[in-house]
Amino acid sequence: GAVVSQHPSRVICKSGTSVKIECRSLDFQATTMFWYRQFPKKSLMLMATSNEGSKATYEQGVEKDKFLINHASLTLSTLTVTSAHPEDSSFYICSASKGAGANVLTFGAGSRLTVL
Amino acid sequence: QQQVKQSPQSLIVQKGGISIINCAYENTAFDYFPWYQQFPGKGPALLIAIRPDVSEKKEGRFTISFNKSAKQFSLHIMDSQPGDSATYFCAASYGSSNTGKLIFGQGTTLQVKP
């Protein structure tokens, strides 16, 4: 089956530093990956759509300069939270599309970011 | 119009009972309706999904009922088990024609009591 790996699963950083989260499709090539943010006991909020070899498409209200997304290869997308602040603390989840259509979407296990 | 509204927010069911979670949508362009199960600290996992050309889909103890005219769909978990205790999200997408951007419902926390 399709497997999506996220790393790190947990990260704690100081306010003002930058943190990079990786999302890898382990056994398939993903032309498109999605990044979500989830607050405790809340739903998943789509942040951006990441397409291999092109700029990410951000959802309304998501700061492009704060959340840098790079999809450098067909198996790797990265989310960098720049100059992190405590309000950026959240659960970040990626998903990868094996092909056209949401029926081939696989989610990663998520990355818990805590900014002190 | 992009919203998917889910209810109830939380649900407590006795073991062996039926759990029912409901979702409603506005955008008639949606053509793919999945349900996801999420355990604490984990990413969501696809449980079952339906397209609007059918009114019901069953996989094991899980059934989706779809009412296109009412723009509503629901998840039924038969013979609910303590291991089913999790958060469930409905979602909608224009999935069949693009890369699968999902709009999620608010989530339902299910607790199945032994």
Contacts between the chains, C-beta under 8 A, distances in Angstrom:
chain1	res1	chain2	res2	distance
A	4	B	43	7.9
A	6	B	43	7.6
A	31	B	99	7.4
A	32	B	99	4.1
A	32	B	100	7.2
A	34	B	100	7.8
A	34	B	101	6.9
A	34	B	102	7.6
A	41	B	87	8.0
A	41	B	107	7.6
A	41	B	109	7.3
A	42	B	106	7.6
A	42	B	107	7.1
A	43	B	89	6.4
A	43	B	104	4.8
A	43	B	105	6.6
A	43	B	106	5.0
A	43	B	107	5.1
A	44	B	44	7.0
A	44	B	89	7.0
A	44	B	102	8.0
A	44	B	104	4.8
A	45	B	104	8.0
A	46	B	101	6.7
A	46	B	102	7.2
A	46	B	103	7.6
A	49	B	99	7.1
A	49	B	101	6.3
A	51	B	99	7.9
A	93	B	43	5.0
A	93	B	44	7.4
A	95	B	43	7.8
A	95	B	102	7.9
A	97	B	99	5.2
A	97	B	100	5.0
A	100	B	96	7.9
A	100	B	97	7.7
A	100	B	98	6.9
A	100	B	99	6.3
A	100	B	100	7.5
A	101	B	32	7.0
A	101	B	95	4.6
A	101	B	96	5.4
A	101	B	97	7.8
A	101	B	98	7.7
A	101	B	99	7.7
A	101	B	100	5.6
A	102	B	32	5.1
A	102	B	34	6.7
A	102	B	91	7.8
A	102	B	93	4.1
A	102	B	95	3.2
A	102	B	100	3.2
A	102	B	101	7.4
A	102	B	102	5.7
A	103	B	32	6.4
A	103	B	34	7.4
A	103	B	49	6.1
A	103	B	95	6.1
A	103	B	100	7.5
A	104	B	100	7.1
A	105	B	46	7.4
A	105	B	95	8.0
A	105	B	100	4.8
A	105	B	102	6.9
A	106	B	46	7.9
A	107	B	36	7.7
A	107	B	43	3.9
A	107	B	44	5.1
A	107	B	45	6.9
A	108	B	43	5.1
A	109	B	42	5.5
A	109	B	43	4.8
A	110	B	41	7.1
A	110	B	42	6.5
A	110	B	43	4.7
A	112	B	41	7.3
